Amino acid sequence: MGIPIPNSKLGMWLFLGTEIMFFTAFIGSYIVLRMGSAGWPTRYEDTHINVLLGGINTFVLIVSSYLVVVAHEAMAQKNFARARTYLTGTLLLAFVFLGIKAVEYKGKIDHDILPGRIPETSSQAIRKVDRQFEELVRTRFANYIHEQILETDRPDDIVSFSLRVEELSAADFKRPDTLTSEEFAVYQESAEIDLKLYREWMNLHQHVVANVSLAEPALPAGYLESRATLEAGEKQPELTMEEVQEWLNGLRAEDHELSSIVNGSIFDPHPMVYGNIFASCYFIMTGFHAIHVIVGMILFIVVLKQGPSLNEKWTDFVENSGLYWHFVDLVWIFLFPLLYII
């Protein structure tokens, strides 16, 4: 009772105190991990951290904080129309911030820079190429089931389904009544290409499983025969990342019939040490900050919904919302140099 401020303002400051501890834990953990991890990813080609977009977002939040201050000043002067105008500007800038953040997130998702999905060693990079190739083949095969061209009781059995696709590519395959001759011809041509894609993947997969160089046979019969020729203590050459990269480059060549399918679908085998820790820190820190931005936007929307009926009773609410928004801005002032610049 002796504190000369409204209870709501005291409550907001107490709440912000807990929020400071919340983000301090994130920031402190990040600094410890960053400083203690030699070889932390910093190149744009690895992280796809866009300093320009981060800088624009910093400017957007600073301007939005200024608009909140002006809006609160207008509320104190009982100029409620002016207050609504500046709060609307703040809300629009918040949308701009989230829009830019969405663009940044999309860039990382498109390049598969996600926690748990980043290879950190050469062997993990090779296995990721194998998994992506399998996903591509399964997606292509699933089209035949979705379009009811082929039927199967075991859609997950990719080996058995490849035989059905091979039947489709044959000249004597019966055309479904739902397709015209022209449409059926397109599917047959697609089946031939998808079979070649499947065989390329299966060849890689067999070599990944056996961990044998692409120059050596990996199918059971050829693999056993090759092993039988080895002297005691000898072993077949292992599969290397450079081999896989060269093999991928061959598929991506302009004159290769699979280039249009493989390009943009299979990433280069590129290990990134500490990549998963980096991605985890980035998404958890910026993600929780984005959640706080959304909460602040909700507070502003509550005020703006009052429309012409906005009055002096909402002055404390606007001030407290402004305090919260300044905190959101302050947190980003720390996140921006830590994640984008340093």
C-alpha positions in Angstrom: 0.0 0.0 0.0 2.9 2.3 0.6 4.3 2.0 -3.0 3.1 5.0 -5.0 2.4 3.0 -8.2 -0.6 1.0 -9.3 -0.8 -2.6 -8.3 -0.9 -3.6 -12.0 2.4 -1.8 -12.6 4.0 -3.5 -9.6 2.8 -6.8 -10.9 4.2 -6.2 -14.3 7.6 -5.3 -12.9 7.6 -8.5 -10.8 6.6 -10.5 -13.8 9.4 -8.9 -15.9 11.8 -9.9 -13.2 11.0 -13.5 -13.7 11.2 -13.1 -17.5 14.7 -11.6 -17.1 15.8 -14.7 -15.2 14.1 -16.9 -17.9 16.0 -15.4 -20.8 19.2 -15.0 -18.7 19.2 -18.8 -18.5 18.9 -19.1 -22.3 21.5 -16.4 -23.0 24.0 -17.7 -20.3 23.7 -21.3 -21.6 24.3 -20.1 -25.1 27.4 -18.2 -24.2 28.8 -21.2 -22.3 28.1 -23.5 -25.2 29.4 -21.0 -27.8 32.6 -20.3 -26.0 33.3 -23.9 -25.1 32.8 -25.4 -28.5 35.8 -25.0 -30.8 34.7 -25.0 -34.4 31.2 -23.5 -33.7 29.5 -22.9 -37.1 29.8 -19.2 -38.1 29.8 -19.2 -41.9 26.7 -18.1 -43.7 26.8 -21.1 -45.9 26.5 -23.3 -42.8 24.1 -21.3 -40.6 22.1 -19.2 -43.1 22.1 -16.5 -40.5 21.1 -13.3 -42.3 22.7 -10.3 -40.6 20.8 -7.8 -42.8 17.4 -9.2 -41.9 18.3 -9.4 -38.2 19.4 -5.7 -38.4 16.2 -4.7 -40.0 14.2 -6.5 -37.3 16.3 -4.7 -34.7 15.4 -1.4 -36.2 11.7 -2.4 -36.5 11.5 -3.2 -32.8 13.3 0.0 -31.7 10.9 2.1 -33.8 7.9 0.1 -32.4 9.1 0.8 -28.8 9.2 4.5 -29.6 5.6 4.3 -31.0 4.5 2.7 -27.7 6.0 5.6 -25.7 4.2 8.1 -27.9 1.0 6.1 -27.5 1.3 6.2 -23.7 2.0 9.9 -23.8 -1.2 10.4 -25.9 -3.2 8.4 -23.4 -1.9 10.6 -20.6 -3.0 13.6 -22.6 -6.4 12.0 -23.2 -5.8 12.1 -26.9 -7.1 8.6 -27.5 -7.4 8.8 -31.3 -3.7 9.6 -31.5 -2.9 6.7 -29.1 -4.8 4.3 -31.2 -2.9 5.5 -34.3 0.5 4.8 -32.7 -0.6 1.5 -31.2 -1.7 0.5 -34.6 1.7 1.4 -36.0 3.3 -0.7 -33.2 1.1 -3.7 -34.1 1.9 -3.4 -37.8 5.7 -3.3 -37.0 5.2 -6.4 -34.9 3.7 -8.1 -37.9 6.7 -7.0 -40.0 9.1 -8.4 -37.4 7.3 -11.8 -37.4 7.2 -11.8 -41.2 10.9 -11.3 -41.5 11.5 -13.9 -38.8 9.3 -16.3 -40.9 11.5 -15.7 -43.9 14.5 -16.5 -41.8 12.9 -19.7 -40.5 11.9 -20.7 -44.0 15.5 -20.4 -45.1 16.7 -22.7 -42.4 13.9 -25.2 -42.9 14.5 -25.3 -46.7 18.2 -26.1 -46.0 17.3 -28.6 -43.2 19.1 -26.6 -40.6 17.0 -28.1 -37.8 17.9 -29.6 -34.4 18.7 -33.3 -34.8 18.9 -33.2 -38.6 22.3 -31.7 -39.1 25.2 -34.2 -39.8 28.2 -33.5 -37.8 30.6 -36.2 -39.2 31.3 -37.5 -42.7 29.5 -40.8 -42.0 26.4 -38.9 -40.8 26.5 -36.7 -43.9 26.6 -39.8 -46.1 23.7 -41.4 -44.3 21.7 -38.1 -44.6 22.1 -38.2 -48.4 20.9 -41.8 -48.3 17.8 -40.9 -46.2 17.0 -37.9 -48.4 17.3 -40.1 -51.5 15.0 -42.7 -50.0 12.4 -40.0 -49.1 12.5 -38.7 -52.7 12.0 -42.2 -54.1 9.1 -43.0 -51.7 7.5 -39.6 -52.6 7.7 -40.4 -56.3 6.3 -43.9 -55.8 3.5 -42.6 -53.6 2.1 -40.7 -56.5 1.2 -43.9 -58.3 -0.9 -45.0 -55.3 -2.4 -41.6 -54.8 -3.5 -41.4 -58.5 -4.8 -45.0 -58.2 -2.5 -46.2 -61.0 -1.0 -49.0 -58.9 -2.3 -50.8 -55.9 -0.4 -52.5 -53.2 -1.1 -54.0 -49.8 2.4 -53.0 -48.5 3.0 -49.4 -49.6 6.0 -49.2 -47.2 7.8 -52.1 -48.8 9.7 -50.0 -51.3 11.5 -53.0 -52.9 8.3 -54.9 -53.6 6.6 -51.7 -54.9 9.5 -51.1 -57.3 8.5 -54.3 -59.0 5.0 -52.9 -59.5 6.5 -49.7 -61.0 8.6 -51.9 -63.3 5.4 -53.7 -64.4 3.9 -50.3 -65.2 6.8 -49.3 -67.4 6.3 -52.5 -69.5 4.5 -52.2 -72.8 1.9 -54.9 -72.0 0.7 -53.2 -68.8 -3.1 -52.8 -68.9 -4.1 -49.2 -69.1 -6.5 -48.2 -66.2 -10.0 -47.0 -67.4 -9.6 -43.7 -65.6 -6.7 -42.6 -67.8 -6.6 -41.6 -71.5 -3.9 -43.0 -73.7 -1.9 -39.8 -73.5 -2.1 -39.7 -69.7 -1.1 -43.3 -69.4 1.9 -42.7 -71.7 3.1 -39.9 -69.4 2.9 -42.3 -66.3 4.7 -45.0 -68.2 7.5 -42.6 -69.1 7.6 -41.4 -65.5 7.8 -44.9 -64.2 10.9 -45.5 -66.3 12.6 -42.5 -64.8 11.5 -43.4 -61.3 12.9 -46.8 -61.7 16.3 -45.4 -62.6 16.0 -43.1 -59.6 15.2 -46.1 -57.4 18.2 -48.1 -58.7 20.6 -45.2 -58.2 19.4 -44.9 -54.6 19.5 -48.7 -54.0 23.1 -48.8 -55.3 24.0 -46.0 -52.9 22.1 -47.6 -50.0 23.8 -50.9 -50.5 27.2 -49.2 -50.3 26.2 -47.2 -47.2 25.0 -50.4 -45.4 28.2 -52.3 -46.3 30.4 -49.1 -45.9 32.2 -50.0 -49.1 33.5 -47.6 -51.8 31.3 -47.0 -54.8 34.1 -48.5 -56.9 33.5 -51.9 -55.2 30.4 -54.2 -55.5 28.0 -53.9 -52.6 25.2 -56.3 -53.6 25.4 -59.6 -51.6 26.9 -61.9 -54.3 29.5 -59.4 -55.6 30.3 -58.2 -52.1 31.0 -61.7 -50.8 33.0 -62.6 -53.9 35.1 -59.4 -53.5 35.7 -60.1 -49.8 36.9 -63.6 -50.6 39.8 -62.2 -52.6 41.2 -60.2 -49.7 44.3 -61.2 -47.8 44.3 -61.7 -44.1 44.0 -58.3 -42.3 42.9 -56.5 -45.5 39.5 -54.8 -45.9 37.7 -53.2 -48.8 38.0 -49.5 -49.2 35.4 -47.6 -47.2 32.8 -45.2 -48.7 34.0 -41.6 -48.5 32.1 -38.4 -48.6 34.1 -37.2 -51.6 32.8 -40.2 -53.6 29.2 -39.5 -52.7 29.7 -35.9 -53.6 31.1 -36.8 -57.0 28.3 -39.3 -57.6 25.7 -36.6 -56.7 27.4 -34.1 -59.1 27.1 -36.7 -61.8 23.3 -37.0 -61.2 23.0 -33.2 -61.2 24.8 -32.7 -64.5 22.6 -31.0 -67.1 22.8 -33.8 -69.5 21.6 -36.4 -66.9 18.0 -37.4 -67.1 17.6 -37.4 -63.3 19.1 -33.9 -62.8 15.8 -32.1 -62.7 14.6 -34.5 -60.0 17.7 -34.6 -57.8 18.5 -30.9 -58.0 16.9 -29.1 -55.0 15.9 -32.4 -53.4 19.2 -33.8 -52.2 21.6 -31.7 -50.2 25.4 -32.0 -50.5 27.0 -34.2 -47.9 28.1 -31.4 -45.7 29.0 -32.1 -42.0 28.7 -29.2 -39.6 30.4 -29.7 -36.2 28.1 -28.5 -33.3 25.4 -27.8 -35.9 22.6 -29.4 -33.8 23.6 -27.4 -30.7 23.7 -24.3 -32.8 20.3 -24.9 -34.3 18.8 -25.8 -30.9 20.1 -22.6 -29.3 18.9 -20.5 -32.3 15.4 -21.8 -32.5 14.7 -22.0 -28.7 16.0 -18.4 -28.1 14.4 -16.8 -31.2 11.3 -19.0 -30.9 10.5 -18.0 -27.3 11.2 -14.4 -28.2 8.7 -14.7 -31.1 6.1 -16.1 -28.6 6.7 -13.0 -26.4 6.2 -10.8 -29.5 2.9 -12.5 -30.1 1.8 -12.0 -26.5 2.6 -8.3 -26.8 0.6 -8.1 -30.0 -2.4 -9.6 -28.2 -2.1 -6.9 -25.5 -2.2 -4.2 -28.2 -5.1 -5.8 -30.0 -7.1 -5.8 -26.7 -6.6 -2.0 -26.5 -7.3 -1.4 -30.1 -10.6 -3.4 -30.0 -12.0 -0.7 -27.7 -12.1 1.6 -30.8 -13.7 5.0 -30.2 -14.7 3.9 -26.6 -11.0 3.9 -25.5 -10.7 6.2 -22.5 -8.4 7.1 -19.6 -9.3 3.9 -17.7 -6.9 2.1 -20.2 -3.9 4.3 -19.5 -2.3 1.9 -17.0 -3.0 -1.0 -19.3 -1.2 0.8 -22.2 1.7 1.7 -19.9 2.1 -1.9 -18.6 1.8 -3.2 -22.2 4.5 -0.7 -23.2 6.8 -2.0 -20.3 6.3 -5.5 -21.6 7.1 -4.4 -25.1 10.2 -2.6 -24.1 11.4 -5.8 -22.4 10.7 -7.8 -25.6 12.8 -5.1 -27.5 15.6 -5.3 -24.9 15.8 -9.1 -25.1 16.2 -8.8 -28.9 19.0 -6.2 -28.4 20.9 -9.0 -26.6 19.9 -11.8 -29.0 20.9 -9.9 -32.2 24.6 -9.4 -31.5 25.0 -12.8 -29.9 23.3 -14.9 -32.6 23.9 -12.7 -35.7 27.1 -10.7 -35.3 29.6 -12.3 -32.8 
